[in-house]
Amino acid sequence: MINLPHINMKKVLIITYYWPPGGGAGVYRWLKMTKYLHQFGWEPIIYTAQNADYPVIDETLFEDVRKDITVIKHKIFEPYNLYRIFTGRKKSEKIHSGLMDEGSSKISFTKKIAVWIRGNIFIPDARKFWIKPSVKYLVKYLKENPVDAIVSTGPPHTTHLIAKGVKKKLNIKWIADFRDPWTQIDFYDQLMLSKYADTKHKRLEKDVMQFADKVVTVSESWASEMEKVRGKKVDVITNGFDASDYANTNVELDTKFSICHSGMMNADRNVDALWRSLYELSKENAQFKNDLLIRLIGKNDTTVYNSLEKFELKNNLELIDYLPHKEVAIKQKQSAVNLLPINNTPNLIGIIPGKLFEYLAAARPVLVIGPKEGDSAKIILDAQAGYVCDYENIKVCKEIILKMYSEFKAETLKVNPQNIEKYSRENLAGKYAGLLNSI
């Protein structure tokens, strides 16, 4: 790794809500990006929340935070304690982003009210109270500690409004980085928005996209949709994998035919066709039933457990609530198959879960449940890294699983992903540095 002297560095302020000790998918993109940006002449300065209400904690991620990086924090008010009281949750209970029903049906009515409040009152999101204090704080800080550029990364899209406020006052070049879309996010149509709230979300989104010097997202399809809002080019820099997380070569494959899913599985990712396929194969072949292991790492919607019970698969289930990121990498490498269900939602074509790239690095066969024309399917098929089955095609799903199971029994189940180095975090940091240089 090349470390350039600080005197030659340009400086970029990264505005991000998610940062260690916060864990989960929202952290990795910019934690890993900042790990490698130094090599390309850019010194990152992190701005994040002082007392964030993270859904998961992973202290091990501090290992990837450069010792010489500047991290500045400012306090944030979040309404989640009020949400916990309103929905009858414990004060210590973590709240997950998106729409996840991990609790009892008894709170379903109050949760609906909470969802309405989230969409119609907290615009753009529950971190809205961080905007004005952050703009005030950063304007003062940057006058004393100037930078060459700003990157805001969302969700939460509050970060983009902070960056917009700073740019208005100091005219610093700014890239708005969308890890997920704003009004095209998979659960947007479930927020029960009033006409006023929908209009406001869309106006703020358009303001951000048009005022930013560059807009970046993670898939080609999403970029095409965002260009309709922005009226000009949206750049694509995908997520990726950090090769150092997958350097452990002393990983033994599972003795069971393990199908592993890493990360949150919400109701939109709960694919009955897969569970039905596994159920039917188990009924047809007692040895398959005995060999099958379904490993779920992370939080899951109650619909997932209901489906597993419905299809008599609970005895084949291994539940792991949360693992540090590097331990997840080990589980991915030892599994027979890594599962990639794509959210069955209106924006499904452009969805590329971050775990896809980690699955490539793990070099185990990937089973994509989703459309073959989707961006995720294209990446997996181009890399020769696995198989794709549409949501409702049980016949094809069974054929694919049976093929992989036969190879597993013959000890020949493997893949050799092709041309994946372009998705390494180091290469992606170089691409981002090029974008920063261009503005």
LOSE-313576 format. One line per 3 residues: number of its first residue (from 1); their letters; for each residue x, z, y of C-alpha. Coordinates in pm, 1 decimal, always signed. Each point is the difference from the previous one (the first is absolute). Example, Ala and Ser with C-alpha at 12.3 -4.5 7.8 and 13.67 -1.06 7.14 Angstrom:
LOSE-313576
1> as> +1230.0 +780.0 -450.0 | +137.0 -66.0 +344.0
end
This chain:
LOSE-313576
1> min> +0.0 +0.0 +0.0 | +132.7 -93.9 +346.4 | -24.4 +271.3 +264.6
4> lph> +46.5 -139.6 +348.3 | +132.1 +225.2 +278.7 | -283.1 +152.5 +203.6
7> inm> +146.6 -143.0 +320.2 | -88.6 -352.7 -119.2 | -351.4 +88.4 -105.1
10> kkv> -322.6 -104.3 +160.6 | -262.7 +273.1 -14.9 | -355.1 -26.3 -132.5
13> lii> -265.6 +269.1 +25.9 | -216.8 +17.1 -313.3 | -341.6 +157.4 +64.6
16> tyy> -130.8 +116.1 -335.9 | -242.9 +269.4 -105.0 | +129.3 +4.5 -358.6
19> wpp> +347.1 +146.2 -45.1 | +158.2 +252.4 -239.3 | -98.0 +255.5 -113.3
22> ggg> -315.0 -214.1 -21.9 | -14.5 -194.2 -325.6 | -195.1 -298.3 -125.1
25> agv> -6.5 -371.4 +69.7 | -30.9 +29.3 +380.1 | +349.4 +150.5 +27.3
28> yrw> +211.8 -239.9 -200.7 | +0.3 -316.3 +214.5 | +168.2 +151.6 +303.3
31> lkm> +192.4 +271.4 -178.7 | +173.1 -274.3 -199.0 | +21.1 -243.3 +293.8
34> tky> +183.6 +255.4 +214.2 | +234.1 +76.4 -289.0 | +144.9 -353.4 +26.2
37> lhq> -53.6 -110.9 +362.7 | +340.6 +139.5 +100.7 | +165.7 -274.5 -201.6
40> fgw> -155.4 -258.7 +229.1 | +87.4 +148.2 +339.0 | -310.9 +207.4 +71.3
43> epi> -7.5 +377.5 +34.9 | -349.0 +136.7 -78.3 | -144.3 +296.5 +188.8
46> iyt> -304.5 +149.2 -168.2 | -300.5 +136.4 +187.8 | -246.8 +184.8 -220.1
49> aqn> -252.0 +285.0 -5.2 | +126.6 +356.7 +11.0 | -276.8 +162.5 -203.3
52> ady> -153.1 -292.0 -190.8 | -270.8 +59.4 -259.1 | +152.6 -208.6 -279.8
55> pvi> -202.9 -67.7 -317.4 | +309.2 +55.1 -217.2 | +340.3 +163.5 +49.8
58> det> +325.6 -130.9 -149.1 | +307.3 +189.0 +117.4 | +225.7 -222.1 -212.5
61> lfe> -55.2 -288.5 +244.2 | +235.1 +173.6 +244.8 | +277.7 -134.6 -224.5
64> dvr> -69.4 -344.5 +149.4 | +6.8 +118.4 +361.7 | +335.8 -86.6 +151.6
67> kdi> +188.3 +308.8 +115.2 | +78.8 -160.3 +337.5 | -351.3 -119.1 +79.8
70> tvi> -183.5 +145.8 +302.2 | -347.7 +130.7 -80.7 | -216.3 +117.0 +288.3
73> khk> -334.0 +167.4 -54.2 | -297.3 +91.1 +211.9 | -292.2 +219.7 -90.3
76> ife> -325.7 -154.9 -111.2 | -354.9 +129.0 -18.0 | -183.8 -118.2 -311.1
79> pyn> -365.0 +77.1 -78.6 | +50.2 +37.7 -374.2 | -55.2 +375.9 -6.5
82> lyr> -343.7 -62.8 +151.6 | -56.8 -268.0 -266.6 | +95.4 +249.1 -273.9
85> ift> -243.2 +257.9 +133.2 | -275.4 -258.9 +38.8 | +39.2 -134.2 -354.9
88> grk> +58.0 +338.0 -163.2 | +362.0 -63.0 -92.5 | +276.2 +259.4 -15.8
91> kse> +231.0 +33.4 +299.2 | +297.6 -86.9 -222.9 | -162.9 -313.1 -145.3
94> kih> +165.0 -327.8 +94.3 | -208.0 -279.3 +153.6 | +74.6 -355.7 -110.6
97> sgl> -26.1 -308.8 +215.1 | -255.4 -266.9 -78.3 | -320.8 +90.4 -180.1
100> mde> +61.9 +211.0 -306.8 | -267.3 +208.1 -172.4 | +215.1 +252.2 -185.9
103> gss> -249.2 +280.2 +31.3 | -340.6 +94.3 -128.5 | -311.8 -204.4 +64.0
106> kis> -133.3 +310.4 +178.5 | +193.2 -95.4 +312.6 | -99.5 -365.7 -2.5
109> ftk> -250.7 +33.7 +286.2 | +236.2 +194.5 +224.8 | +276.8 -243.0 -85.4
112> kia> -218.8 -288.6 +116.3 | -43.6 +174.3 +333.7 | +375.2 +60.0 +15.2
115> vwi> +65.9 -368.1 -70.7 | -239.8 -98.1 +279.8 | +183.3 +233.2 +239.5
118> rgn> +336.8 -137.1 -112.4 | -107.3 -359.7 +73.3 | -208.5 +50.6 +313.5
121> ifi> +159.5 +294.7 +180.9 | +366.7 -3.2 -103.1 | +96.9 -344.4 +124.4
124> pda> +235.2 -140.8 -113.6 | +53.3 +291.2 -243.8 | +22.5 +377.4 -30.9
127> rkf> +341.2 +4.0 +175.6 | -147.8 -127.0 +330.1 | +77.7 +332.4 +174.3
130> wik> +371.5 -76.8 -42.5 | -11.3 -306.3 +226.4 | +4.9 +138.6 +356.2
133> psv> +246.2 +286.9 -67.2 | +232.5 -240.8 -181.5 | -2.1 -262.0 +275.3
136> kyl> +78.7 +267.0 +259.3 | +275.3 +151.9 -215.3 | +161.3 -331.7 -95.3
139> vky> +0.7 -144.5 +351.6 | +198.6 +303.4 +116.8 | +227.7 -9.5 -305.0
142> lke> +73.4 -372.4 +25.5 | +82.3 +15.6 +368.8 | +277.7 +240.7 -94.5
145> npv> +82.9 -164.7 -335.8 | -65.1 -375.1 +32.1 | -56.0 -226.0 -301.8
148> dai> +2.9 -377.4 -44.4 | -325.5 -30.4 -194.8 | -295.1 +188.6 -148.1
151> vst> -165.5 -38.7 -340.4 | -335.2 +165.6 -66.4 | -115.2 +11.7 -360.3
154> gpp> -359.0 +57.8 -107.8 | -227.8 +117.3 -132.9 | -75.4 +226.6 +165.9
157> htt> -50.7 -256.2 +275.8 | +33.3 +280.8 +252.7 | +372.7 -82.7 -15.1
160> hli> -65.4 -347.1 +145.1 | -197.9 +144.3 +290.5 | +287.7 +238.4 +72.2
163> akg> +243.6 -293.0 +4.2 | -232.5 -201.7 +220.3 | -19.3 +285.2 +251.1
166> vkk> +380.0 +31.8 +9.5 | +51.4 -374.2 +38.4 | -244.9 -12.1 +289.7
169> kln> +203.4 +259.6 +189.0 | +356.4 -99.1 -96.9 | -30.6 -367.0 -106.6
172> ikw> +207.5 +46.3 -317.6 | -20.2 -272.8 -263.8 | -241.8 +101.8 -275.3
175> iad> -78.8 -100.9 -359.8 | -332.0 +117.4 -148.0 | +48.7 +40.0 -375.8
178> frd> -318.6 -1.9 -211.6 | +57.6 +142.5 -348.6 | -376.8 -38.8 -42.7
181> pwt> -253.2 -188.2 +213.8 | -217.1 +170.6 +259.0 | -354.0 -142.2 -0.8
184> qid> +71.2 -189.9 -322.7 | +104.7 +308.0 -196.4 | -173.7 +20.3 -337.1
187> fyd> -227.6 +290.4 +97.2 | -89.1 -113.3 +353.8 | -349.4 -112.9 -103.7
190> qlm> -62.8 +346.7 -149.6 | +53.5 +189.7 +328.2 | -366.9 -31.7 +105.7
193> lsk> +103.9 -124.8 +342.7 | -239.2 -33.4 +289.5 | +10.0 -326.0 +191.9
196> yad> +181.9 +181.9 +281.8 | +264.9 +145.1 -235.3 | +56.3 -332.0 -176.7
199> tkh> +44.1 -173.3 +336.0 | +244.7 +265.8 +117.6 | +211.2 -17.3 -317.1
202> krl> +21.2 -377.2 +31.4 | +80.7 +13.1 +372.8 | +282.1 +250.7 -52.2
205> ekd> +134.2 -204.7 -290.8 | +1.1 -317.1 +210.3 | +163.1 +179.3 +294.5
208> vmq> +283.2 +123.3 -224.3 | +57.0 -336.9 -166.8 | +3.7 -193.0 +326.8
211> fad> +207.0 +247.4 +201.5 | +272.3 +52.1 -261.2 | +300.6 -231.7 +20.2
214> kvv> -14.1 -50.2 -376.9 | -252.4 +92.3 -268.6 | +113.6 +47.7 -359.8
217> tvs> -194.1 +53.1 -320.4 | +78.9 +8.6 -370.9 | -175.9 -304.5 -150.8
220> esw> -53.4 -365.3 +87.3 | -377.7 +17.7 -34.7 | -28.7 +299.3 +229.6
223> ase> +226.5 -174.7 +251.5 | -234.2 -301.2 +1.6 | -301.1 +223.1 +69.3
226> mek> +182.8 +193.1 +273.3 | +104.2 -324.1 +169.6 | -369.3 -72.4 +58.6
229> vrg> -18.6 +324.5 +201.0 | +337.7 -30.3 +172.3 | -19.6 -369.0 +79.4
232> kkv> +363.0 -56.0 -95.1 | +254.5 +55.3 -275.8 | +8.0 +316.9 -209.3
235> dvi> +324.5 +54.3 -192.0 | +14.1 +111.0 -363.1 | +249.7 +253.0 -130.6
238> tng> -116.2 +130.2 -334.9 | +55.9 +342.1 -144.8 | +271.8 +26.3 -260.7
241> fda> +208.5 +213.9 -232.7 | +312.6 +205.9 +51.3 | +241.5 -94.2 -277.6
244> sdy> +157.4 +345.6 +13.9 | -329.5 +152.8 -119.5 | +21.2 -210.4 -317.0
247> ant> +371.4 +31.9 -73.8 | -51.9 +252.7 -281.7 | +76.9 -188.8 -320.7
250> nve> -48.7 +296.4 -235.3 | -375.0 -41.2 -32.2 | -148.7 -27.0 -347.9
253> ldt> -320.9 -195.7 -49.8 | -312.5 +190.7 -99.2 | -75.3 +14.9 -370.0
256> kfs> -368.0 -45.2 +91.9 | -152.6 -323.1 +131.6 | -17.4 +143.8 +350.2
259> ich> -189.7 -165.9 +284.1 | +108.9 +166.7 +323.0 | -159.8 -1.4 +343.6
262> sgm> +194.3 +151.6 +291.2 | -176.0 +114.3 +316.7 | -356.3 +51.1 +115.3
265> mna> -277.7 -167.8 -197.2 | -317.4 -8.0 +207.5 | -340.4 -131.3 -106.7
268> drn> +85.5 -357.6 +104.9 | +299.4 +0.4 -237.8 | -195.5 +144.6 -290.3
271> vda> -43.1 -307.3 -220.5 | -251.1 +49.7 -279.1 | +109.2 -325.6 -166.7
274> lwr> +338.9 +154.5 -78.8 | -144.6 +323.3 -136.6 | -257.0 -194.3 -203.2
277> sly> +276.2 -222.3 -141.4 | +199.4 +305.5 -106.3 | -313.8 +156.0 -147.8
280> els> -83.7 -308.2 -205.6 | +357.6 -41.5 -123.2 | +3.2 +367.5 -97.6
283> ken> -320.7 -46.7 -199.3 | +138.0 -310.7 -169.5 | +343.4 +145.6 -80.8
286> aqf> +51.4 +368.1 -82.5 | +378.9 -37.9 +33.1 | -40.2 -136.4 +352.3
289> knd> -217.1 +300.1 +87.2 | +267.7 +232.5 -136.1 | +283.1 -175.9 +185.5
292> lli> -177.9 -34.9 +335.5 | +104.1 +219.4 +294.0 | -158.7 -39.0 +344.9
295> rli> +227.4 +162.9 +258.8 | -143.7 +56.8 +349.1 | +242.1 +133.7 +260.1
298> gkn> -172.9 +113.3 +321.1 | -350.8 +67.9 +127.5 | -297.2 -182.2 -149.2
301> dtt> -360.9 -42.9 +100.5 | -261.8 +173.1 -215.1 | -127.4 -342.8 -106.3
304> vyn> +329.3 -52.2 -185.8 | -49.0 +313.1 -210.0 | -365.1 -91.2 -57.0
307> sle> +104.3 -342.4 -132.8 | +266.8 +145.8 -227.8 | -255.9 +239.7 -141.7
310> kfe> -260.8 -273.4 -36.4 | +243.8 -213.9 -200.3 | +127.4 +292.0 -211.0
313> lkn> +355.5 -22.7 +134.2 | +53.2 +354.7 +129.2 | +194.4 +99.3 -312.8
316> nle> +245.3 -279.5 +81.0 | +47.3 +117.7 +358.1 | +310.5 +154.8 +155.5
319> lid> -72.8 +126.1 +351.7 | +283.9 +74.1 +240.3 | -125.2 +124.9 +336.8
322> ylp> +313.8 -81.8 +199.6 | +366.7 -69.3 -65.8 | +296.3 -37.1 +237.9
325> hke> +65.0 -366.3 +64.7 | +317.1 -29.5 -208.9 | -175.3 +161.3 -296.4
328> vai> -279.6 -256.2 +33.1 | +267.0 -270.1 -30.5 | +108.7 +148.8 -333.2
331> kqk> -358.0 +2.2 -129.8 | -41.3 -364.0 +105.5 | +317.1 -96.8 -186.9
334> qsa> -94.8 +179.5 -320.2 | -358.7 -128.9 -18.2 | -91.1 -289.0 -226.0
337> vnl> -215.8 -157.1 +272.3 | -50.9 +69.3 +370.8 | -355.6 -43.2 +124.6
340> lpi> -85.3 -166.0 +333.3 | -375.8 -0.6 +70.2 | -81.0 -176.4 +327.2
343> nnt> -274.9 +147.3 +219.6 | -320.5 -193.9 -66.8 | -87.3 -34.1 +369.0
346> pnl> -55.2 -278.9 +255.5 | +369.8 -16.7 +99.3 | +124.8 -0.4 -361.1
349> igi> +202.3 -324.8 +21.6 | +259.4 +149.5 +234.1 | +37.9 +340.3 -167.0
352> ipg> +355.5 +63.2 -122.0 | +35.5 +367.1 -99.4 | +345.9 +139.2 +73.6
355> klf> +34.2 +99.3 -364.7 | +9.8 -370.0 -97.7 | +359.6 -29.1 +120.7
358> eyl> +96.8 +322.7 -173.3 | -147.6 -138.4 -321.5 | +225.1 -306.2 +41.7
361> aaa> +302.7 +227.0 +32.1 | -110.1 +202.6 -304.5 | +13.9 -325.0 -203.0
364> rpv> -292.4 +81.7 -226.3 | -295.4 -238.9 -53.8 | -263.3 +22.4 +273.8
367> lvi> -372.4 -39.9 -67.0 | -179.9 -113.2 +316.1 | -377.8 +43.2 +2.8
370> gpk> -118.8 -225.9 +280.7 | -27.7 -361.3 +115.0 | +267.6 -250.0 -108.4
373> egd> -5.5 -152.3 +348.6 | +80.8 +338.8 +157.1 | +336.1 +69.8 +163.4
376> sak> +83.7 +272.2 -256.4 | -69.4 -226.9 -297.1 | +212.5 -277.4 +150.2
379> iil> +299.2 +232.0 +40.7 | -24.5 +132.1 -356.5 | -44.9 -347.2 -151.2
382> daq> +277.5 -154.1 +212.1 | +235.2 +277.0 -112.1 | -106.4 -48.1 -364.0
385> agy> -60.7 +373.8 -5.6 | -336.3 +32.4 -172.8 | -358.9 -111.9 -41.4
388> vcd> -314.4 -36.0 +210.8 | -357.6 +59.7 -108.9 | -306.8 -41.0 +221.2
391> yen> -230.1 +299.6 +53.2 | -276.7 -92.0 -245.4 | +183.9 -207.6 -260.3
394> ikv> +2.0 +242.8 -291.8 | +88.4 -271.9 -252.0 | +320.8 -98.1 +182.8
397> cke> +82.7 +362.7 +74.7 | -20.1 +87.6 -370.5 | +214.0 -301.4 -93.5
400> iil> +270.4 +101.0 +249.3 | +1.4 +364.3 -107.7 | +6.9 -92.5 -368.4
403> kmy> +292.4 -238.6 +60.6 | +196.3 +272.4 +178.3 | -88.5 +255.6 -266.3
406> sef> +121.0 -232.4 -278.6 | +329.4 -49.0 +184.4 | +22.5 +375.1 +56.9
409> kae> -35.4 +62.3 -374.7 | +265.5 -266.0 -67.0 | +224.3 +161.8 +265.3
412> tlk> +14.0 -329.0 +194.0 | -220.8 +93.5 +296.0 | +211.9 -62.2 +308.5
415> vnp> +31.4 -208.5 +316.7 | +289.7 -119.9 +212.5 | -142.2 -32.0 +353.9
418> qni> +139.1 -302.3 +184.3 | +117.3 -32.7 +362.4 | -107.7 +349.0 +107.5
421> eky> +305.0 +86.4 +210.0 | -186.5 -132.4 +306.2 | -226.5 +303.9 -36.2
424> sre> +282.5 +255.3 +11.4 | -31.1 +250.5 +284.9 | +346.8 -96.5 +120.2
427> nla> -88.4 -369.1 +33.5 | -331.5 +84.5 +165.9 | +179.0 +221.7 +253.4
430> gky> +221.9 -297.5 +83.6 | -310.8 -212.7 +50.8 | -147.1 +263.8 +230.2
433> agl> +323.8 +21.5 +196.1 | -20.5 -377.6 +51.2 | -350.1 +39.9 +138.5
436> lns> +115.9 +276.9 +233.2 | +289.1 -218.4 +117.9 | -245.0 -281.8 +73.9
439> i> -188.7 +209.4 +259.7
end
